[in-house]
Amino acid sequence: MNFAPLEKLPKNQADITLDCLEKTYDEWADNYDHDLKSIGYPGPLNAVKIVEKLLNNKDAKVLDMAAGTGIVGEEFQAIGYENIDASDMSVTSLEIAKQKGVYKHVFRCCMGEERIEAEDNTYDAITVVGCWSIPIKVDVFREMNRVLKKGGYLVSCFRPDVWSERDIYGYRGALNDSSQWVKISEELRQYHGQLATQDAHYSSYWHFVVYQKC
C-alpha cells in the first residue's frame, strides 16, 4: 500500500484539519482503490452486509457519506441496491465515484461543517465507512438524524482508539447520550488487512456500530 499521501499529514491526528485531509484524498484519489484493495479492504462489504440485514428492501434509499471513490457503492450495487446517494468532501474522489455509475446522486459535503443536501426524513439508512479518525464536529449526528426517516439506521465503523471509553473525539457520547438515537448493535469486524507500519493508529479490526433514529 502506498502511504505517501498519508505520511504528509501531521503525526498527531488531532492536529489534522479537514482542509488538509481533503487535499490529501484529492491527491490519493487515482490510486486509492488499488492501494486499499491490495492489502484487503473488507470494511465496505462488512458495512453493506449489516445494512442488508436491517433493510431487506433493495429499493431502500441509502446515503453513503464519506463515500470517497465509491467502493461502498460498488458493494451495494453488487447485491442489488440501486437507490444509493453519495457525498464526500473530496471532489476528485467523487468524480471517480460518478464514473462507476453506482450512485443516483453525488454531491460534495464536508461532514460536520456543511448541511447535507437532502430534505428531512429522506433516507432509510446512512453509511459512513472510515472518516472518524480525526475530530469532526459532533453536530454531524444531528444533521444525519434530520435526513433519516424515523426508524432509519446509521451504520458506521470506528477505529478502536477512537471508539474507546476515553471517547477522545466525543463520538460515543454524542450518540449514546442523545434522545435522538438508540443503539442497536456493536461488533468488531475486519476493516482492512495487515499493514506494514508500526503506527498504532492503524488497527485491522474496527468497531462496526448501528444506531437507529428514534
N, C-alpha and C positions, 0 to 999 in steps of 0.2 A: 504494500500500500504506500502511496506517495503522500508523506506527511508534510511536504514542503509548504503548502498554504497554511496549515495549522501551526507550523513551527514559527511563523511570523507573529503569532498572537502573543500577548503578554502571558507570562508564566502563571501569574496569579489570575485565575479565571474570573474572579470578582472584578478585576480591572478591565475586562473585555467589554467594550461598548458595542451597541447594536450596529452603529455605523461601521466600525471596524470589522465586525462579523459579516455584515452584508458585503463588503468589499472582498473579504476572504472567500465567500461562497461564489461570488461573481467570478473570481479568478479560478476557482476549483471546478466550476460547473462542467466544463468539457470532459474532465477526467473523473468526475465524481462517481458515476455509475461503475466504471471499470475498477476504480480503486476499492470501493466498498465490496463489490461482488467478488473481487479477487481474494479477499480474506474470509468470505462467507458473511452474508448480511441477512439473517432470518428475521430481524426485527420487524420490517414491514409486513411480512407474511404472518407473523405471530399476532400483530395488531389486527389485521384483516380477519384472521380466524376468530378472534374474540368478537368482532363486530358481527360476523356471520352467525355465531351462536345467539347473539342478542336480537338480531334482526333477520329473520328468515326471508322476509320480503326483499327480493332482489331489485325492486323498484324504489327501495328506501333512499331518501335524499341525504347524502353524507357530504360534509365539508372536511377535506384533508388540509389541515393547517400546517405551516412549515413544510409544505409539500416538496420543496426543492425541485429536483429534476423529474419527479413523478413516479418514483419506484413504488410507493404505496398504491398509486393509481393503477399501475400495471398489475399489481396483485389483486386489486378489486376487479378489474376487467377480466382477469383470468378465471374468476369463479362466477362471473355473470352479472356483477353490479355495473350499471352504466349511468346511474344518476348521481355522479360524483363531481363536486366542485373542488377547486384548489386555490390556496393562497400561499404566498411566501413573500419575504422582503427582498429576495434576490431576483431581480428582473431577468438576468441572464439565465438563471436556473429555470425560471418559469417559461422562458422561450423554448427550452429543451423539452419541458413537460408538455407544452402545447403541441409540439411536433409529434409526440407519441399518440395523441388522439385519445387519451384515456379519461379526459375530464370534459364536462359540459361547459363549465365556466371557469376561467382562470383570472385571478386578479391579485394585484400587489397589496399586501397588508403587513405592516410591522407589528407583531404581536405585542400588546401592552401599550402601544403608542398610538394606534390608529383604530378607527371604527371598522368593524367587519362589514363588508359590502353585501349586506343582506337584511331583509326585513325581520321583525320579531317572529319567533316561532316558525322558522323556515326548515330547520334540519332535524332529521331523526337521530343523527349521530355526528360527532366531531372526532376526528383522529388527529393526534399530534405524536408523531414518531420521532424522537430526538428533541432537540431545540432547547431543553430546560437547563442546559449546563452552565448558563450564565444568569445573572439576575435579570428577571423580567418583571415588570410591574404586575402585582397580583390582581390588579383591576381587570386583567385579561379574562379572569374566570367569570366575572360578572358579565362581560361582553359575550363570552361564549354561551353563558346561560341565557342571555337575551335572545340569541338567534336559534337556540334549540327549542323544539316543541316540548310541551310538558311531557315528562316521561322519557325524553330523549337522553342519549348517553354521551359522555365524554370518555373516550378510550385513549389512554396515553401511556407513556413509559418514562421513567426517571432513573438516572444513574444512582447507585447505592449511596454515594456520598452526598447527593442532593436530597434523596428521599429518606434520610436518616432521622433519628429522633432530634438531632440538632436542628434540623429544618433550616439550613443555612440561608435559604432564599425566601422562606415563608410560604412555600407552595402547599405543604401538607396542612398547615394551619389555615390557610385561606380556603381550602376545600373542606376540611373536616369540621371547622368551626362555623361554617356558613349554613344558614337555614335554607339556602337555595339548592343545596346538594345533599344527596345521600350516597354513601359509599356502598358499592355493590360487591367488588372483589379486588384482590391484590395478590399477585403471584410473581415469583422470579422466573423470567424466561430469558432465553438467549437473545441478545441484541445484535452482536457481531462476533466474528471469530477471534481467535487469539491474536494479539498484536505484539510485534517485536519492539516493545517500548517498556521502560521502567516507570513511566508516568502512572501513578496510582489512580489518576482520574479515569483511565480507560479500563473499565470493567466489562467483561464479556456478557455478564448477566445483569439485566436491569429489572426494576420493579414495574410490571405492567398493571395498571390500575383502571378501574371502571367506576365512574360516578354518574349518577342519574339525576336529572333535573326534577326537583320536587314540584 
